Structures are given as C-alpha cells and as structure tokens.
Amino acid sequence: MRFRGQTAIVTGGASGIGEAVVRALAHEGASTVLMDVSEDRGNTVAAELKENCYFFHGSVAEDSDCAACVREAEQRFGPVSILVNNAFLPLFRSIEATREEWRKILDVNVVGASLMSRYAAESMKKIGNGAIVNLSSISGLIAQAGTMTYNTSKAALLGMTRCMALDLGKFKIRVNAVCPGYTMTPAFYYYLDQSGRSREEAVQQLAAQTMLNRLATPEDVAKCVLFLCSSEAAYITATHVMVDGGLIAM
C-alpha cells in the first residue's frame, strides 16, 4: 500500500491508461479523484472502487473545472500529493489544421495540464511535497504522417515537464513525464477500426516494430506512472520515461 493516506487526481481517468492508473492507485491505498468528461463511464469506475475513488465530472479545458476538481479533492480526502495529467484530445491534423482545431487540442493537451498542475501544486505546497506525472507519448519525440497537431501537443508537454520541474523543485514537488508507445486502449482500437484494417492484423504489424514483439497494455503504463509518483523515485524529476517496448530505439 505505497500510497495509503495520500490524495491523488487523475485526469481523463474514465478509460484506457487513465482508468488503469486510477485502479492501480486505489489498489495501492490512495484516495483518488477521477476527473473526466465521460459521466457514465466515470461514475461506473468510481462506483466499482467505492470509498477509494470519487468521480468529478469536468473538463481540463475549463479553468473553473480545474480549480473545482482540486478543491473537491482537498475537501474530501485532504491536500493533493499526486497529479496525473492524462486527459487528452486525439485530434490528428497536419498543415491543414485550422486555428480552431489548434485551440481545441492545445486547450486540452497542454493548457489543461498546466492549469491542473497550477492548482494541484498549491495544494501540494501545504504538505511540502508532491509528484506530477504528465502523459506525453512517443509522438512527442518523433515525426508521424498526418498527426502534426497531436505530436506538437505531446512535444509541448515534455518541455513543460522540464520547466515545471525546475520551478517547483524548491517546494519538493517532482515533475516527470511518461511516453507510451502503441497501447491497447479503447481509443487505440477505435482508430484501428476507422482505418479499415482488421484489429489482429494491425496489432501484429505494430507489435513487430517493437523489440518485445507486443504492444503495451494500459497496466504496463500505469505501473511506470505509479513508480514515478512513489518514494522509490524520490530523486527523479524533470525527465521522461519511455514505455514503448523499444520502438523508437529501433
């Protein structure tokens, strides 16, 4: 029970990697606030985890929702010590992206993470320590066709992670990022289905691009996130950890 007595917030925690992180934190004793725009799914996850989890219906793109989520976490469980910025908008556009599309993806993937960190950091200062983990991606480090908007937002998170770690280090708040590769989430399967390829064929082709010849599960990524949140990573900050099966090293 590494996180007994601690309060955590996970954005985008209703499904996929976020849900796996919420469940892992609850299993390890943390009182966790799950923030998501998906009300039905969020309520379902929180109900399954019972007293260890509270669902907050809101969007990280809204400043008032970010502030209210942290306030709710404090009131229910005490000062926040863990924040996992997982919420994201999977908007894939290239040079044809409009100003409105740029605003949408940056508001969620970048500005939203910044606002959540701002309010959570104020809570962390009350206890003199904390850990923030930003969910970036291999897409933040490499070029991929037709996904400029998404890749740019994930690259921005890596720069934010380093700068935030520098600014918050004096308060003993650590900030790191995790960069998953292809991960078998509901969103991943949705976009596979949209491509017209069979799931089995696509998964085999993508898995063959990794050193481990398989794709990540949400739980694989969640384990790395929990490590970075824990005291085992007490001297780790301002960096990113790849969870991609060696994909971009090949």
N, C-alpha and C positions, 0 to 999 in steps of 0.2 A: 504494500500500500504506500507507494512512494509519494503520493500527493494528498494523503489524509490531512484534512484541516485547511486545504488550500482552495481558493476560488479561481475558476478558470472561465474564460469566454472563448467560444469557437464560432466564428462567423461562417456562414454557408455550411452549417453543421447538420442539415437535414438529410443529406445523402452523400454517397461517394466517399472521398477521402475525409471530408469534414465529419461525416457520421462515424467513420471508423475512429477518428480522433476523439470524438465525444464519448463513444463507448469505451475506448481504452482509458481515458481519463477517469471516467466514472468507476471502472473496474479497479483502478489504482487509488480510489478513495477521494478524488477531487469532487467538489460541488461545482457543477458545470452549467453555465448558461449557454444554451444553443440559440444562436441568432440566425434567422433565415427568412426569406420572403415566401417560402412554401409553407403555408399554415397547416395544411392537412398532414404533410409528412413530418413537419417539426413537432406537432402535437403527438404524433404516433411514437416518435423516438423518445420524447420526454416521458410519455406515459409508461413506456417499457422500462425506463431506467428509474422511474419513481422519484424518491426524495433526493437522489443524487443529481437530478437534472431539471432545469426549468427552461421552457421554450419562450423566447422573446421574438415576437413577430415584428420584423423591421428590416430596413434596407440600409446598407452601409453607405449608399449614395446620399442619404439624408442625414445632415448634421445632427438634427434633433433626435433621430433614432439612435445614432451612435452614443450620444450623451445619455439618453434614457436607458439604453442597454447596460451601460456601466453602472449607472445609478441603481438600477434594479438588482444587478448582481451584488453590489455592496449592501443593499438593504436586506436582501435575502440571506446571503452567505458570508458577508464580510469583505474587506478590501481585496481587490483583484491581485493575484500574483502571477497569473498566466494568461496570455492572449495569443490565440492562433488566428491569424488573418488568412482565412481560406476562401472567403467569398470571392467569386469571380464571374465575369460576363464573357462567355465564349463567342465573341464577335470576331469573325475571321474575314478581314478585308485587306486588300493590297492598296495600290496607289489610287484606286478609285474611291477610297473611303471619303465620306462626307464629313464636314465639320461636326454635324450632329452625331454621327457614329463615333467619331473620336471622343466627343464629350461623354457619350454614354459609357464607353469602355474605360476611359480614364477615371471617370467618377466612381466606378465600382472597384476596378482592379488596382488603382493607385491612390486616388484621393480618399476613397473609403478606408483603405488600410491605414493611411496616415491619420485620419480622424479618429478611428478606433484606438490607435496607438496613443494619440494625444490624451484622450480621456482615460484610458487604462493606465497610462504612465502616472497620471496624477493620483490614481488610486494606489498604485504600487509604491509611490513615494511615502505613503503613510506607514508602510511596513518595512521600508528600507531595502527592498529588493524586488526582483521580478524577472520574468522571461517573456519575450515576444518572439514568435516564430511566424515568418511570412512565407506563404506558399507561392514560390515562384515556379519555374519549370525549366526543362531543358530548352524550351522555346525562348527563354531569356538569354541564352548563350549561343544559339546557332541560328542560321537563316533557314527558313522554310517557305516554300512557294505559297503565295496567296494568303498569308497569315500575318501580314505586317502589323496590323493593329494589335493583335493578341501578343505577338512576340515583343513588340515595343513596350507594352504594359508590363510584361513579365521581366524584361530587362530593367525597367524603371524600378521595380521592386528590389532588385539586387543593389542598385545604387542607394535607394532609400534605406535598405538594411544597414549598409556600412555607415552612412551618415547618422542615422538614428542611434546606432550603437555608440558612436563617438559622443554624441550629445547626451546620452542617457547613462553612459558608463559611470559617471561620478555619483549617480544615485544607486549604483549596484543593480542596474537593470540591464540584462543582456538581450541582444537582438541578433537573431540569426535567420537564415532562410533555408528552405528545403526545395530542391529542384527535382521533382519526379519526372520520369520518362513516361512512356505509354503505360497507363494504369487502367485496369479493368473496372471502370465505374459506369453507372447508368448513362452519364453524359458521353463517355467514350463509345459505348455500344450504340447510342442514338446516332452519333455521327458516322459510325461504320454503316449503319443501316441506310443512312441517307446517301452513302456513296454507291450503293447498289451491289457491293461485294458481299459474299457470304461471311458471316462472323468467323467461322472456323478458318477459312482461307486467309482472311485478313490478319487474324491473330497469329497464325503460323508464319506469315510473311514478316510481320513486325517483330515477332519473337526471334526470328533468325538474324535480326540486325543487332541483337544484344549478345554479350559474352556468356550469359547464363541461359540463353535459348528459351526464355519465358518472359512474359510481361509481369509487371508489378500488380499486386493486389492492393486495395486501399489499406489493408492492415500492414503491409510492408512499409508504406509511407508513414502511417500512424506511429509505428514503433520508433522511427527516426525522429519524428516530431516530439514524442514523449521524452526521448533521450535528451534532446536539446532543451526541453523545459525543466529537466531534473537537475538535482545537485551533482549528478555524475558529470554534467557538462559545465560545472561552475566556473571554469576558466576558458570557456569557448564563447566568443562573441565576434560580431562583425564579419561572419563568414557564411558560406553556403555549403550544403552537403548534397551531393548527387545521389539520387535513388533511382537509377536508370539502368541497372544491370550492365553497366559499362558501355552503354550505347554510343555516347558521343565521344568515347575514347577510341572507338574502332576506326 
